[in-house]
Structures are given as structure tokens and as C-alpha cells.
Amino acid sequence: MFPYKDENPTLTTPIVTVALIALNVAVWIFIQGMGTDPALRHSVCKLGFIPGYVFGGIPVNTKISLGYGVTCNLGGFPPWATAVTSMFLHGGWMHLIGNVWFLWVFGNNIEDSTGHLRFLAFYLLCGVIAAMTQAVADPLSAIPMVGASGAISGVMGGYIVLYPRVRVHMLVFLVVFVTRIVVPAYMMLGYWFLLQLLSSVPRISAETGGVAFLAHAGGFVAGMILVVLFRSRRLIARRLAHGMP
């Protein structure tokens, strides 16, 4: 299932959401070389979040494997800062496109209810908590974590709290057929969260590739909690005055 729009207008221009999307795209193009080697490899090793490096179990300049026989030397950037830099890196075109699309669908409304600067702080904090959640499971891991998914999961967690009944339009892929459905946000996002939890179970996650499902779940829960602190009563009251959820 893939959400392509919601029935939730905004009153403010989502400048931070747009800026975050632009920054993710710019990093992919100018720092990661649009996925070409050696730019992609170096960016992941130097700016990716690697639990073992952050928590001191793996020293700088250690050679680590990225899979498929590709290796690189670890480090070159302050370890704790990679919790932030990693959320602007991606592993491929579909990884990037999927993340920025979800950010656009759900981020603009969170920004509309928190304000610009609060939304930026909310987004970054959710991303950091998501990375730490994944790291807790294996603090000595040498596997780099990259992607905006954790932060965007926080946005989705915030959305289910603020706008649970807003209708979300989705594409559903059934083998060779594609259909459209409309469901309330709590149903779509609740189903997505359940998938992340199930996929984080060790036996299942071992069969689903190197996706940080636990980070997704951690970011989602963080977003549900933090949005209560970051929301602006004034902006929410203004939305209600205009008949918006």
C-alpha cells in the first residue's frame, strides 16, 4: 500500500518540509553522487550511523563491510553527530523517493500544527531517537544505518495522534493490478506500525533484508509522544476555527 495524498489542507506554507526534502535530494546528488561509487560508499562510511562506532566498540579507521564484497574505512566525522547526518543519506533512488514522498504527504500537516521551528526540532529529535532505538538492539553493530525513515516515522506517529480520522488515499498493488482505496489515517498508519513491529522480530527481520524496522517503530512511538509537547495550541485552534481537523 502506498499513500499518495490526504484530505487535510494546511493554512501555512510548509517551508521546513520543503527544505528537508530539498536537503535530502541535494545530499543524494552532490554528496552521494546519485548512488555512484565511491561517493555512495564514502558517504555511508563517514556520515552513516554505526552503533559500534558511536558507542566506542569499533575504533576509527576500522575496515567494515557494506556487503557484496564492498568495504570502506570507518569514521572521519564526530561519532555522535552521525545520528543527525545519517538521516539525510540514502542507499538508492527508491529509498530516497519513498522517504521524501511520505514526508510530503504527512509532514506538511504536522508543520501546520507545530510551527516551522518546532517542526524542525521535532523531526530531528524523532530521527535521533529512532537511530538510538535500533542501536539498543545491537550497540556493537558495524552495519551503517542511513535514511530519513526514522524521522519520517516520527512524523507519521505525530499524524496518527493529531489527525486519526483524516482520509488517506492509497494505491494498493495486487500482483499485476493496481487499485485505489481511501481509509482513515489511524487504519493506514496503525497497519504500517504493526508491520514494523512484526518485521523487527529477529527471525522475521533476518528474512527481510537490512531495513531498520526497529528504528521505524521507535521513531513512530517517539513522534506520538513528542507531538503532544511540540504542537501549538494557537495553530491548532486556528485550524479548528477554519473547520479543519
C-alpha positions in Angstrom: 0.0 0.0 0.0 1.3 3.4 -0.9 -0.4 6.7 0.2 -0.4 9.4 -2.4 -2.5 12.1 -0.8 -4.6 13.0 2.2 -7.7 15.1 2.7 -6.1 17.5 5.1 -5.4 21.1 3.9 -2.9 23.4 5.5 -3.0 27.1 6.4 0.7 27.8 6.4 3.3 27.2 3.7 5.3 24.1 4.8 8.7 25.7 4.2 10.6 23.3 6.6 9.0 20.2 5.0 10.0 21.5 1.6 13.5 22.5 2.8 14.0 19.0 4.3 13.0 17.4 1.1 15.3 19.7 -0.9 18.2 18.9 1.5 17.7 15.2 1.2 17.8 15.4 -2.6 20.8 17.8 -2.6 22.8 15.4 -0.4 21.9 12.5 -2.7 23.1 14.4 -5.7 26.1 16.3 -4.5 27.5 14.2 -1.7 26.3 10.7 -2.6 26.8 11.1 -6.3 23.3 9.8 -7.0 24.3 6.4 -5.8 27.6 6.0 -7.7 30.9 4.7 -6.3 33.0 5.9 -4.5 30.7 8.8 -3.4 28.0 6.5 -2.0 30.4 4.2 -0.2 32.4 7.1 1.4 29.2 8.9 2.5 27.8 5.9 4.2 31.1 5.1 6.0 31.9 8.7 7.0 28.4 10.1 7.7 26.2 7.0 8.4 25.2 6.0 11.9 27.2 2.9 13.0 26.3 1.8 16.6 29.7 0.2 17.3 31.5 3.4 16.2 29.2 5.7 18.2 29.4 3.7 21.4 33.1 3.1 21.2 33.2 -0.5 20.4 34.7 -0.1 17.0 37.7 2.3 16.6 38.1 4.9 13.8 39.6 3.7 10.5 38.4 0.1 11.0 37.6 -1.5 7.7 34.0 -2.5 7.6 32.0 -4.5 5.0 29.0 -2.9 3.2 28.1 -6.3 1.6 28.7 -7.7 -1.8 32.4 -7.6 -1.2 32.4 -3.8 -0.8 34.5 -2.4 2.1 35.5 1.0 3.4 37.3 2.6 6.3 35.1 3.8 9.2 35.0 7.3 10.6 36.2 10.7 9.8 33.2 12.6 11.3 32.3 13.0 15.1 30.6 9.8 16.1 27.5 11.3 17.8 26.9 13.8 15.0 26.3 10.9 12.7 22.9 10.4 14.4 21.9 13.5 12.5 24.0 13.3 9.3 22.8 9.7 8.7 19.1 10.8 8.4 20.0 12.8 5.2 21.7 9.9 3.4 20.0 7.2 1.4 21.0 3.9 -0.1 19.3 4.2 -3.5 16.8 6.0 -5.7 13.7 4.2 -4.4 14.9 4.7 -0.8 15.1 8.4 -1.4 11.9 8.8 -3.4 9.8 6.7 -0.9 11.0 8.7 2.1 10.6 12.2 0.6 7.1 11.3 -0.7 5.9 10.1 2.8 7.5 13.3 4.2 5.5 15.4 1.8 2.2 13.6 2.4 2.3 13.7 6.2 4.9 16.4 7.1 3.1 19.5 5.9 0.2 18.9 8.3 2.4 18.3 11.3 4.3 21.5 10.5 0.9 23.3 10.2 0.1 22.3 13.8 3.5 22.9 15.4 5.0 25.8 13.5 8.2 25.8 11.5 11.0 25.8 14.0 9.1 23.4 16.4 8.6 21.0 13.5 12.3 21.1 12.6 13.2 20.2 16.2 10.5 17.6 16.3 11.7 16.0 13.1 15.4 15.9 14.1 14.7 14.6 17.6 12.5 11.8 16.2 15.3 10.8 13.9 17.9 10.7 16.6 15.6 8.6 18.9 14.8 6.2 16.0 18.6 5.6 15.4 19.2 5.1 19.1 16.3 2.6 19.3 17.9 0.5 16.6 21.3 0.8 18.2 20.0 -0.5 21.6 19.3 -3.9 19.9 22.9 -4.3 18.9 25.2 -1.5 20.3 28.3 -3.1 18.8 27.0 -3.4 15.3 29.3 -2.4 12.4 26.3 -2.1 10.0 25.8 1.5 8.8 22.3 3.0 9.2 21.2 5.6 6.7 17.9 7.2 5.7 15.2 9.6 6.8 12.9 6.8 7.6 13.2 7.1 11.4 12.5 10.8 11.4 9.6 10.4 9.0 8.2 7.5 11.1 8.1 10.1 13.9 6.1 12.4 11.6 3.7 9.6 10.9 3.4 8.9 14.7 2.5 12.5 15.2 0.0 12.4 12.4 -1.9 9.4 14.0 -2.3 11.4 17.2 -3.3 14.7 15.7 -5.3 13.5 12.7 -6.5 10.0 13.2 -9.7 10.2 11.2 -8.4 12.2 8.2 -9.0 10.2 5.0 -5.8 9.0 3.2 -5.9 8.0 -0.4 -3.8 4.9 -1.2 -2.6 2.8 -4.1 -2.8 -0.9 -3.5 -0.7 -3.2 -5.6 -2.2 -6.7 -6.2 0.3 -8.6 -8.3 -0.3 -7.1 -11.7 -3.3 -5.0 -10.7 -3.4 -1.6 -9.1 -6.4 -0.2 -7.3 -7.2 2.8 -5.1 -8.7 2.9 -1.7 -9.5 5.6 0.9 -9.0 4.8 4.6 -8.8 6.8 7.8 -5.3 7.7 8.8 -5.4 5.6 12.0 -6.1 2.5 9.9 -3.3 3.1 7.4 -0.7 4.2 9.9 -1.7 1.6 12.5 -1.3 -1.1 9.9 2.1 0.3 8.9 3.3 0.4 12.5 2.2 -3.2 13.1 4.2 -4.3 10.1 7.3 -2.5 11.5 6.9 -4.3 14.9 6.4 -7.7 13.3 9.3 -7.2 10.9 11.6 -6.2 13.8 11.2 -9.7 15.3 14.7 -11.3 14.8 13.6 -14.4 12.8 11.4 -12.3 10.5 13.8 -9.4 10.1 16.6 -11.8 9.1 14.5 -12.7 6.1 13.6 -9.1 5.1 17.0 -7.6 4.4 18.8 -4.7 6.0 15.9 -2.5 6.9 16.0 -0.9 10.3 12.4 -1.8 11.3 13.1 -1.2 15.0 14.2 2.3 14.2 10.9 2.9 12.3 8.9 1.6 15.3 11.0 3.7 17.8 10.6 6.8 15.7 6.8 6.3 15.4 6.4 6.0 19.1 8.6 9.0 19.7 6.5 11.0 17.3 3.3 10.0 19.1 4.7 11.2 22.4 6.6 14.3 21.3 3.9 15.8 19.1 1.9 16.4 22.3 4.8 18.6 23.5 5.6 20.3 20.2 2.1 21.1 18.9 1.0 24.7 19.1 -2.4 25.3 20.7 -2.7 28.5 18.8 -2.1 26.9 15.4 -4.5 24.0 16.2 -7.1 26.5 17.4 -6.7 28.4 14.1 -7.2 25.2 12.1 -10.3 24.3 14.1 -11.7 27.8 13.5 -11.4 27.1 9.8 -13.2 23.8 10.1 -10.1 21.7 9.7 -9.2 18.7 11.9 
